[in-house]
Amino acid sequence: TLDLGADREAVKELIEASGPVSVDIREVVKKGIKAMDVRINVPEREHACTYPELVDSIKEAKLPSRVEASALDIFLKMAEAESLVHGVDDLDKLHFHEVGQSDALADVIGSSAAIHSLGCDSVYCTPINVGSGTIECAHGTLPVPAPATLELLRKGKLYFRGGNEQKELLTPTGAAILSHFARPVETFPQGRVISIGYGAGDTELSGPNVLQGVISELDSCLIPDMIEVLETNADDVSGEVLGNLFEELLAMGARDVAIIPATMKKGRP
């Protein structure tokens, strides 16, 4: 998002105000692709943080209202996924073992600030390459994607695929950010490209380890939407009942209702 035109200084200031971290932003080249590299420098290794600690830190940071709301929802999504995976019913007792408090806040607040800075009407996400293999963490050896990441992909209804690289290419934090901001699409919606940006990943892969972002002016008539259609046959029902059903279904949230007459065996309507 920074390479797409987000306000770098404003994002940097918000991140550094959120905790004892510093931010370095520089251009790098990853296997021939120029990309923006953002490094969050944490002074020392931190203890595992709790969900309530993260929530308190966000509220104390005096963030812009939209950034605060996004950060709180992203951490709530992460907490719900972790609690489901680990069987912890009380979120107040939940620990994030894989992240320290400062770097977790920096990642989420920085991403939220940058995305809001772009002022886009909608955010779309094409299928995500999550990598493959296994990872080592506080819980031992886990498959890629990690259980919490997989749960966030499920709840966010995001499309994803495995890759040839024996690496974790999508973390729970990344999955939670995408789940909050993005609508899943299988392919690029039709539109005109306004700007293109690349964010650099740390790990060296066989190909360019970059995240591509595109700002487009979409053809609004061709943006896909998901609609569920429910159908049933109603045998030998009076017009009064069908008329009442029509109103009830609309009141319950149906986008539209259509009643199609049919003649069944023995002439029954």
HUBELQUI-V804798 format. One record per residue. RES is the residue in three letters. D_FIRST is the distance of its C-alpha to the first C-alpha in whole Angstrom. Layout:
# HUBELQUI-V804798
res:RES d_first:D_FIRST
res:RES d_first:D_FIRST
This chain:
# HUBELQUI-V804798
res:THR d_first:0
res:LEU d_first:4
res:ASP d_first:5
res:LEU d_first:5
res:GLY d_first:7
res:ALA d_first:6
res:ASP d_first:9
res:ARG d_first:9
res:GLU d_first:13
res:ALA d_first:13
res:VAL d_first:10
res:LYS d_first:13
res:GLU d_first:16
res:LEU d_first:15
res:ILE d_first:15
res:GLU d_first:18
res:ALA d_first:20
res:SER d_first:19
res:GLY d_first:21
res:PRO d_first:23
res:VAL d_first:20
res:SER d_first:19
res:VAL d_first:15
res:ASP d_first:15
res:ILE d_first:12
res:ARG d_first:14
res:GLU d_first:13
res:VAL d_first:15
res:VAL d_first:17
res:LYS d_first:17
res:LYS d_first:20
res:GLY d_first:20
res:ILE d_first:16
res:LYS d_first:14
res:ALA d_first:11
res:MET d_first:9
res:ASP d_first:11
res:VAL d_first:11
res:ARG d_first:14
res:ILE d_first:16
res:ASN d_first:19
res:VAL d_first:22
res:PRO d_first:25
res:GLU d_first:27
res:ARG d_first:27
res:GLU d_first:27
res:HIS d_first:29
res:ALA d_first:28
res:CYS d_first:27
res:THR d_first:28
res:TYR d_first:26
res:PRO d_first:28
res:GLU d_first:27
res:LEU d_first:24
res:VAL d_first:24
res:ASP d_first:26
res:SER d_first:24
res:ILE d_first:21
res:LYS d_first:24
res:GLU d_first:25
res:ALA d_first:22
res:LYS d_first:22
res:LEU d_first:19
res:PRO d_first:18
res:SER d_first:20
res:ARG d_first:17
res:VAL d_first:15
res:GLU d_first:18
res:ALA d_first:19
res:SER d_first:16
res:ALA d_first:16
res:LEU d_first:20
res:ASP d_first:20
res:ILE d_first:17
res:PHE d_first:20
res:LEU d_first:23
res:LYS d_first:21
res:MET d_first:21
res:ALA d_first:25
res:GLU d_first:26
res:ALA d_first:25
res:GLU d_first:27
res:SER d_first:30
res:LEU d_first:31
res:VAL d_first:30
res:HIS d_first:33
res:GLY d_first:35
res:VAL d_first:34
res:ASP d_first:35
res:ASP d_first:35
res:LEU d_first:31
res:ASP d_first:32
res:LYS d_first:34
res:LEU d_first:30
res:HIS d_first:29
res:PHE d_first:26
res:HIS d_first:27
res:GLU d_first:24
res:VAL d_first:22
res:GLY d_first:23
res:GLN d_first:23
res:SER d_first:21
res:ASP d_first:18
res:ALA d_first:18
res:LEU d_first:17
res:ALA d_first:15
res:ASP d_first:13
res:VAL d_first:13
res:ILE d_first:13
res:GLY d_first:10
res:SER d_first:8
res:SER d_first:10
res:ALA d_first:10
res:ALA d_first:6
res:ILE d_first:6
res:HIS d_first:10
res:SER d_first:9
res:LEU d_first:8
res:GLY d_first:11
res:CYS d_first:11
res:ASP d_first:14
res:SER d_first:14
res:VAL d_first:11
res:TYR d_first:13
res:CYS d_first:13
res:THR d_first:16
res:PRO d_first:18
res:ILE d_first:17
res:ASN d_first:19
res:VAL d_first:20
res:GLY d_first:22
res:SER d_first:26
res:GLY d_first:28
res:THR d_first:29
res:ILE d_first:27
res:GLU d_first:29
res:CYS d_first:29
res:ALA d_first:31
res:HIS d_first:32
res:GLY d_first:33
res:THR d_first:32
res:LEU d_first:30
res:PRO d_first:29
res:VAL d_first:25
res:PRO d_first:24
res:ALA d_first:25
res:PRO d_first:27
res:ALA d_first:25
res:THR d_first:22
res:LEU d_first:24
res:GLU d_first:25
res:LEU d_first:21
res:LEU d_first:21
res:ARG d_first:24
res:LYS d_first:24
res:GLY d_first:20
res:LYS d_first:22
res:LEU d_first:19
res:TYR d_first:21
res:PHE d_first:21
res:ARG d_first:23
res:GLY d_first:24
res:GLY d_first:24
res:ASN d_first:26
res:GLU d_first:24
res:GLN d_first:26
res:LYS d_first:23
res:GLU d_first:21
res:LEU d_first:18
res:LEU d_first:17
res:THR d_first:18
res:PRO d_first:19
res:THR d_first:16
res:GLY d_first:14
res:ALA d_first:16
res:ALA d_first:16
res:ILE d_first:13
res:LEU d_first:13
res:SER d_first:16
res:HIS d_first:15
res:PHE d_first:13
res:ALA d_first:13
res:ARG d_first:16
res:PRO d_first:18
res:VAL d_first:19
res:GLU d_first:21
res:THR d_first:20
res:PHE d_first:17
res:PRO d_first:19
res:GLN d_first:21
res:GLY d_first:19
res:ARG d_first:18
res:VAL d_first:15
res:ILE d_first:13
res:SER d_first:11
res:ILE d_first:9
res:GLY d_first:7
res:TYR d_first:8
res:GLY d_first:8
res:ALA d_first:11
res:GLY d_first:13
res:ASP d_first:16
res:THR d_first:19
res:GLU d_first:21
res:LEU d_first:22
res:SER d_first:24
res:GLY d_first:21
res:PRO d_first:18
res:ASN d_first:16
res:VAL d_first:12
res:LEU d_first:10
res:GLN d_first:9
res:GLY d_first:7
res:VAL d_first:9
res:ILE d_first:10
res:SER d_first:13
res:GLU d_first:16
res:LEU d_first:18
res:ASP d_first:22
res:SER d_first:23
res:CYS d_first:26
res:LEU d_first:25
res:ILE d_first:22
res:PRO d_first:24
res:ASP d_first:25
res:MET d_first:27
res:ILE d_first:30
res:GLU d_first:33
res:VAL d_first:37
res:LEU d_first:40
res:GLU d_first:43
res:THR d_first:46
res:ASN d_first:50
res:ALA d_first:52
res:ASP d_first:56
res:ASP d_first:59
res:VAL d_first:57
res:SER d_first:58
res:GLY d_first:56
res:GLU d_first:56
res:VAL d_first:54
res:LEU d_first:52
res:GLY d_first:51
res:ASN d_first:51
res:LEU d_first:48
res:PHE d_first:46
res:GLU d_first:46
res:GLU d_first:45
res:LEU d_first:42
res:LEU d_first:40
res:ALA d_first:41
res:MET d_first:39
res:GLY d_first:36
res:ALA d_first:37
res:ARG d_first:35
res:ASP d_first:38
res:VAL d_first:42
res:ALA d_first:44
res:ILE d_first:48
res:ILE d_first:49
res:PRO d_first:53
res:ALA d_first:55
res:THR d_first:58
res:MET d_first:59
res:LYS d_first:62
res:LYS d_first:65
res:GLY d_first:64
res:ARG d_first:62
res:PRO d_first:59
